């Protein structure tokens, strides 16, 4: 896969180096799991900390599917 460049907002979570989208998604999930941001009751929801809130356009909680769409807005191909 062709590497994509995260913008500064997303780089705070996954790092600033260009990486394939699959690796970017893996790093994002590693961050979510490490910080226990997956909602305990509704597992498809992601609770945002300060870093992720910036990526999620200020939203406190998003679904996994919405997260993918929001993250795409922070990638320079």
Residue pairs with C-beta under 8 A, 6 or more apart in sequence:
1 20
1 21
1 22
2 20
2 77
3 18
3 19
3 20
4 18
4 19
4 20
4 21
4 24
4 75
4 76
4 77
5 18
5 75
5 76
5 77
6 14
6 15
6 16
6 18
6 19
6 24
6 74
6 75
6 76
7 74
7 75
7 76
8 16
9 54
9 55
9 74
10 24
10 55
10 71
10 74
10 75
12 51
12 54
13 27
13 28
13 31
13 51
13 52
13 55
14 24
14 27
14 28
14 31
15 27
19 27
21 75
24 71
24 75
25 68
25 71
28 67
28 71
31 37
31 51
31 52
32 38
32 46
32 52
35 49
37 46
37 47
37 48
37 49
37 52
38 45
38 46
38 47
39 45
39 46
39 47
39 61
44 63
44 64
44 65
45 61
45 62
45 63
45 64
46 52
46 56
46 61
46 62
46 63
46 64
46 67
47 60
47 61
48 55
48 56
48 59
48 60
48 61
48 62
53 59
53 60
55 70
55 71
55 74
56 62
56 67
56 70
57 70
57 73
59 70
62 70
